[in-house]
């Protein structure tokens, strides 16, 4: 006699994942579900939803590394369960961090002896690194002012208006005034002369950027140092410099070794760099290096022993994964100076290929510089009918994520597109991107002007005819009519558009 049974609703072993009840119901979005589900179903549901994310390799907005060698991927996964803060439990990982700090300090020409230990720490990213450096400057300035019997309640930092938002966060979170040097058309980085003019006795440091987020340009740290040396002599102050080398710190030493921006300049007291950008590590690792021990106040360093041994720590967070620290050490010894130089040279060459391709279209102004972070920032020569935001939006149809943004004050009338060239962005992809941009331009040329431009022209025509300004309802009706016609035309001509 053959024995059989009817599969119950809970017997998932006989069901395909996509035929099971777990994919037929919407998942809770606000409350934890009451019942468990099989691991296969949980994986498949989450994996399917993640397919709607963009492809990281085609995310040309980001400076963050999106590819590493399989051997390093394995090291990362092997260490993914290690909490870095347990230094006594993971002494080798701690040693690897210290090796990275020393290697990076020597790369930045810190004044160290052959066996002298550098002063620095690994962080979650450059944002945390900047917070730590800023706190060191603030505390040193306060201590000096207290010793002199002077007020110490109004510290400020001088930067360019092109700084990354983490500087604004530092200023707001730690109550430091942010004094920004405004930009101007054609000059999109901090002017050193104007920055030094803004320095006063309450300035805890001047922050220079080696690789502006906006256009990749290196600020002139050497000129800033020289001007500030003169001002310090005249005033008796000792205003220092911090270099935000988040993007450029792993580029300049290999492409422009003669460029003086680092600890070769006497007023540069600390430098931050993102290991997860051109340090070639996945997101989650930054570094901050101080010139010497005197530049990091001892009172900011905590000593703990409840994890098994005395452990000095100077970080904003406590727990942190070990994987990225190990990955950074892998890259430093795997590639060495030669390997990093080859990667950066290749990135720069591919940026030039993209730049030349864009110039050949005759439609763009290039606002980035050849010397700096390997990226291409560009804007339309004529954006009366269509603008940079429309290009960015249409490029997403081809898979490309290219940001469009306006410049900070006083150049906010300039809109820019930016393509960041990373290690995994090949020459073939650069050429392909140019082809897709040309397709977008061709399609935009066949489309009517954007709604705002159409309405502005209609308003102008109304004024010329003496009919006066349109009412709100008239404007709304025109917008509705315009979009109905536009959608109808798109349906009719959908096979004619690339």
C-alpha positions in Angstrom: 0.0 0.0 0.0 1.3 3.4 -1.0 1.4 6.0 1.8 0.8 9.6 0.9 0.0 12.8 2.6 -1.3 16.2 1.6 1.2 19.0 1.9 0.2 21.5 4.6 0.4 25.2 4.3 3.5 25.2 6.6 5.3 22.4 4.8 7.5 24.6 2.6 9.9 21.8 1.5 7.7 20.8 -1.5 7.2 24.4 -2.7 9.3 26.5 -5.1 10.5 29.6 -3.4 8.5 31.8 -5.8 5.4 29.6 -5.3 5.5 29.7 -1.5 3.1 31.8 0.6 6.0 34.0 1.7 6.3 35.8 -1.6 2.6 36.1 -2.0 2.2 38.5 1.0 3.6 42.0 1.4 6.3 42.1 4.0 5.8 44.3 7.1 7.4 47.7 6.7 6.9 49.2 10.2 6.6 46.3 12.6 8.6 43.1 13.1 6.6 40.1 11.8 5.1 37.8 14.4 6.3 34.6 12.8 9.6 33.4 11.3 10.1 32.6 7.7 12.6 30.2 6.1 16.1 31.5 5.4 15.8 30.8 1.7 12.6 32.9 1.4 14.1 35.7 3.5 17.2 35.8 1.2 15.3 35.6 -2.0 12.8 38.4 -1.0 15.6 40.8 0.0 17.8 39.9 -2.9 15.0 40.6 -5.3 14.2 44.0 -3.9 17.9 44.9 -3.9 17.9 44.3 -7.7 16.1 47.7 -8.0 19.2 49.5 -6.6 21.6 51.0 -9.1 24.8 49.2 -10.2 27.7 50.4 -8.0 30.1 50.0 -10.9 28.1 52.5 -13.0 27.6 54.9 -10.1 29.8 57.7 -11.4 28.7 60.1 -8.7 30.7 58.3 -6.0 34.4 58.5 -5.2 34.0 55.3 -3.1 35.7 52.0 -4.2 33.4 49.5 -5.9 35.8 46.7 -6.8 38.5 44.8 -5.0 40.4 41.6 -5.9 38.8 38.3 -4.9 41.6 37.5 -2.5 40.9 40.7 -0.6 37.2 40.0 -0.6 38.0 36.7 1.1 40.1 38.4 3.7 37.2 40.8 4.4 34.7 38.0 4.8 37.0 36.0 7.1 37.3 39.1 9.4 33.7 40.3 9.2 32.9 39.1 12.7 35.9 40.8 14.4 35.1 43.9 16.5 38.2 46.1 16.0 37.9 47.7 19.4 38.8 44.4 21.1 42.5 45.1 20.7 43.6 42.6 23.3 41.6 39.8 21.6 42.8 40.8 18.1 46.3 42.0 18.5 47.4 41.2 14.9 44.6 43.4 13.5 45.7 46.2 15.8 49.2 45.8 14.6 48.0 46.0 11.0 46.3 49.3 11.7 49.5 50.7 13.2 51.4 49.6 10.2 48.9 51.4 7.9 49.2 54.6 10.0 53.0 54.5 9.7 52.9 53.8 6.0 50.5 56.6 5.3 52.4 59.0 7.5 55.6 58.4 5.6 53.7 58.7 2.3 52.7 62.2 3.5 56.3 63.0 4.5 55.7 63.2 8.3 58.9 64.2 10.1 59.6 60.7 11.5 62.7 58.7 12.1 63.1 55.3 10.5 61.8 53.5 13.6 59.7 56.3 15.1 56.0 55.5 15.5 53.5 57.8 13.7 50.5 59.5 15.4 47.3 58.6 13.7 44.2 56.4 13.8 41.9 54.5 11.5 38.3 55.9 11.3 35.0 54.9 9.8 35.6 57.5 7.0 37.0 61.0 6.5 34.0 62.5 8.2 35.0 61.0 11.5 38.7 61.8 10.8 37.8 65.5 10.3 35.8 65.5 13.5 38.8 64.2 15.4 41.2 66.6 13.8 38.9 69.5 14.4 38.5 68.5 18.1 42.3 68.4 18.5 42.6 71.9 17.0 39.8 73.3 19.1 41.2 71.8 22.3 44.8 73.1 21.6 43.5 76.6 20.9 41.3 76.6 24.0 44.2 75.5 26.2 46.4 78.2 24.9 43.8 80.9 25.3 43.1 79.8 28.9 46.8 79.9 29.7 46.9 83.5 28.3 43.8 84.5 30.3 41.9 85.3 27.1 38.3 84.4 26.0 38.0 80.9 24.5 34.3 80.7 23.7 34.2 81.8 20.1 36.4 79.4 18.0 36.2 79.5 14.2 37.5 77.6 11.2 38.3 79.2 7.8 37.4 77.1 4.7 36.3 77.5 1.2 32.6 77.3 0.3 33.4 74.1 -1.6 34.0 72.0 1.5 32.2 68.7 2.0 29.2 68.8 4.3 31.1 67.0 7.1 32.9 70.3 7.9 29.5 72.0 8.4 28.5 69.1 10.6 31.7 69.5 12.7 31.0 73.3 13.1 27.4 72.7 14.1 28.0 69.7 16.4 31.0 71.1 18.2 30.0 74.8 18.2 32.7 76.2 16.0 31.9 79.1 13.6 32.5 78.1 10.0 33.9 81.1 8.0 33.7 80.3 4.3 35.5 81.9 1.4 33.0 82.3 -1.4 33.6 81.0 -4.9 33.3 82.8 -8.1 32.7 81.8 -11.7 35.8 80.2 -13.2 37.4 79.7 -9.8 35.8 76.9 -7.8 38.2 76.4 -4.9 39.3 78.4 -1.9 41.4 81.5 -2.6 44.3 81.3 -0.2 44.7 85.1 -0.1 41.1 85.6 0.9 41.3 82.8 3.4 44.2 84.3 5.2 42.4 87.7 5.3 39.6 86.0 7.2 41.9 84.5 9.8 41.7 86.1 13.3 42.9 85.3 16.8 39.9 82.9 17.3 40.8 80.8 14.2 41.7 77.3 15.3 42.9 76.3 11.8 42.5 76.9 8.1 41.2 73.8 6.2 42.5 73.3 2.7 41.1 70.6 0.3 43.3 68.4 -1.8 40.7 67.4 -4.3 37.5 69.4 -4.3 34.3 67.4 -4.4 32.9 69.8 -7.0 35.6 69.6 -9.7 38.5 67.6 -8.3 40.8 70.5 -8.2 43.7 70.7 -5.6 43.8 73.8 -3.6 47.1 75.6 -3.3 48.2 74.5 0.1 51.8 75.8 -0.5 50.6 79.3 -1.1 48.3 79.1 1.8 51.1 78.0 4.1 53.4 80.8 2.9 50.8 83.5 3.3 49.8 82.2 6.8 53.5 82.1 7.9 53.7 85.8 7.1 50.5 86.6 8.9 51.5 84.6 12.0 54.8 86.6 12.1 52.9 89.9 11.9 50.3 89.0 14.5 52.1 86.7 16.8 49.5 84.0 16.3 50.3 80.4 15.3 47.3 79.5 13.2 47.8 76.0 11.7 46.5 74.2 8.6 44.6 71.0 8.3 44.5 69.3 4.8 41.4 67.5 3.9 42.9 65.0 1.5 39.9 62.6 1.5 40.1 62.2 -2.3 43.6 63.4 -3.2 45.7 61.9 -0.5 46.2 58.7 -2.3 46.6 60.4 -5.7 49.1 63.3 -5.3 52.0 61.2 -3.8 51.9 59.0 -6.9 51.0 61.4 -9.8 52.5 64.6 -8.5 55.3 63.7 -6.0 56.9 67.1 -6.3 53.7 69.0 -5.3 54.1 70.4 -1.8 50.9 70.0 0.2 51.7 67.7 3.1 53.9 67.6 6.2 56.7 69.2 4.2 54.9 72.4 4.9 55.5 73.5 8.5 52.0 74.7 9.3 50.3 71.5 8.2 49.6 69.8 11.5 47.1 67.1 10.5 45.8 65.3 7.3 42.9 63.1 6.7 42.4 60.7 3.8 39.7 58.2 2.8 41.0 54.7 2.4 37.7 53.8 0.8 38.2 56.3 -2.0 41.5 56.2 -3.9 43.0 54.1 -1.1 41.1 51.4 -3.0 39.1 49.8 -0.2 35.4 49.3 0.1 33.4 51.9 2.1 34.1 52.2 5.8 37.7 53.2 6.3 39.4 56.6 6.7 42.6 57.8 8.3 43.8 60.9 10.2 47.5 61.5 10.7 49.1 64.2 13.0 52.4 65.8 12.4 53.7 64.8 15.9 52.5 63.9 19.4 52.3 67.5 20.5 49.5 68.2 17.9 47.1 65.7 19.5 46.2 66.7 23.1 46.7 63.8 25.5 43.4 64.7 27.3 41.4 63.6 24.2 42.8 60.1 24.4 40.8 57.6 26.5 42.3 54.6 28.2 40.1 51.6 28.9 40.8 48.2 30.4 37.5 46.5 30.6 38.2 44.5 27.4 41.2 42.8 28.8 44.1 45.3 28.7 44.9 49.0 28.8 43.8 50.3 25.4 44.2 53.9 24.3 41.3 55.1 22.0 40.5 58.3 20.2 37.4 57.8 18.1 33.9 59.1 18.1 32.4 55.6 17.9 33.3 52.6 19.9 32.7 49.3 18.0 34.0 49.0 14.5 34.6 46.2 12.0 38.1 45.0 11.4 37.6 44.0 7.7 38.4 47.4 6.1 41.5 47.9 8.2 42.8 44.5 7.0 41.7 45.3 3.4 43.7 48.6 3.6 46.8 46.7 4.7 46.3 44.2 1.9 46.2 47.0 -0.7 49.3 48.8 0.6 51.5 45.7 0.5 49.8 44.1 -2.5 50.2 47.1 -4.8 53.1 49.0 -3.2 54.1 52.4 -4.6 54.4 51.0 -8.1 50.9 49.5 -8.1 49.2 52.6 -6.8 51.0 54.8 -9.3 49.9 52.5 -12.1 46.3 52.6 -10.9 46.3 56.4 -10.6 47.9 56.9 -14.0 45.3 54.7 -15.6 42.5 56.6 -13.9 44.0 59.9 -15.1 44.4 58.7 -18.7 40.8 57.5 -18.8 39.6 60.8 -17.5 41.4 62.5 -20.4 39.8 60.1 -22.8 36.4 61.1 -21.5 37.3 64.8 -21.5 38.4 64.7 -25.1 35.2 62.8 -26.1 33.0 65.4 -24.4 34.9 68.3 -26.1 34.4 66.7 -29.5 30.7 67.1 -29.1 31.1 70.8 -29.0 28.3 71.1 -26.5 30.1 71.3 -23.1 32.4 73.5 -21.1 34.9 71.5 -19.0 35.2 73.0 -15.5 37.6 70.4 -14.0 41.3 70.6 -14.2 43.7 68.1 -15.7 45.8 68.1 -12.5 43.8 66.8 -9.5 41.4 64.0 -8.8 40.7 62.0 -12.0 37.2 63.2 -12.7 35.5 65.3 -15.4 33.1 68.1 -14.4 31.3 69.7 -17.3 28.4 72.0 -18.1 26.3 72.8 -21.2 27.4 75.7 -23.2 23.7 76.4 -24.0 21.1 75.3 -21.4 18.2 77.5 -22.5 16.1 74.7 -23.9 17.4 71.8 -21.8 19.6 71.6 -18.8 22.2 69.4 -17.0 19.5 67.8 -14.8 17.7 66.5 -17.8 20.9 64.9 -19.1 21.5 63.2 -15.7 18.0 61.9 -15.6 18.1 60.5 -19.2 21.5 58.8 -18.7 19.9 56.6 -16.0 18.0 54.8 -18.8 21.4 53.5 -19.9 22.4 52.5 -16.4 24.7 55.5 -15.7 24.4 57.5 -12.5 25.9 60.9 -13.2 25.2 63.7 -10.7 24.1 67.1 -11.7 24.4 69.9 -9.1 24.7 73.6 -8.7 27.9 75.3 -7.4 28.0 76.9 -3.9 27.8 80.6 -3.2 28.7 82.8 -5.1 28.7 80.6 -8.2 25.3 79.0 -7.6 24.1 80.0 -11.1 26.5 77.4 -12.6 25.2 73.8 -13.0 27.6 71.0 -13.5 27.6 67.3 -14.4 30.5 65.2 -12.8 31.9 61.8 -13.7 34.3 60.3 -11.2 36.9 57.9 -12.7 37.7 55.0 -10.4 40.0 52.0 -10.8 37.2 49.9 -12.3 36.1 52.5 -14.9 37.9 51.2 -18.1 38.6 53.0 -21.3 35.9 51.0 -23.0 33.4 52.3 -20.5 34.7 55.9 -20.9 34.1 55.6 -24.7 30.7 54.0 -24.1 29.6 56.8 -21.8 30.5 59.4 -24.5 28.4 57.5 -27.0 25.4 57.4 -24.6 25.8 61.1 -23.8 25.7 61.8 -27.6 22.5 59.8 -27.8 20.9 61.8 -25.0 21.9 65.0 -26.6 20.4 63.9 -29.9 17.2 62.9 -28.2 16.9 66.2 -26.3 17.4 68.1 -29.6 14.3 66.3 -30.9 12.2 67.1 -27.8 10.4 70.4 -27.0 12.0 72.7 -24.5 11.4 71.9 -20.8 8.1 73.2 -19.3 9.7 76.1 -17.4 11.4 77.4 -20.5 8.2 77.1 -22.5 6.2 79.0 -19.9 8.8 81.7 -19.6 8.7 82.3 -23.3 4.9 82.3 -23.3 5.0 84.9 -20.4 7.3 87.0 -22.4 5.1 86.8 -25.5 2.1 87.7 -23.4 3.9 90.8 -22.2 4.8 91.8 -25.7 1.2 91.5 -26.9 0.0 93.6 -24.0 -2.3 90.9 -22.7 -0.9 91.0 -19.3 0.3 88.2 -16.9 -1.5 84.9 -17.0 -3.7 83.8 -14.1 -2.8 80.7 -12.1 -5.6 78.7 -13.7 -4.4 79.7 -17.2 -0.9 78.6 -16.4 -2.1 75.3 -15.0 -4.3 74.6 -18.0 -1.3 75.3 -20.3 0.9 72.9 -18.4 -1.8 70.2 -18.5 -2.3 70.7 -22.3 1.4 70.6 -22.9 2.0 67.4 -21.0 -1.0 65.6 -22.6 0.4 66.4 -26.0 3.9 65.5 -25.0 2.8 62.0 -23.7 0.7 61.4 -26.7 3.6 62.2 -29.0 5.9 60.0 -27.0 3.5 57.0 -27.4 3.2 57.7 -31.2 7.0 58.0 -31.7 8.3 55.6 -29.1 9.9 53.4 -31.7 11.8 56.4 -33.2 13.6 57.3 -29.9 16.9 55.6 -29.0 
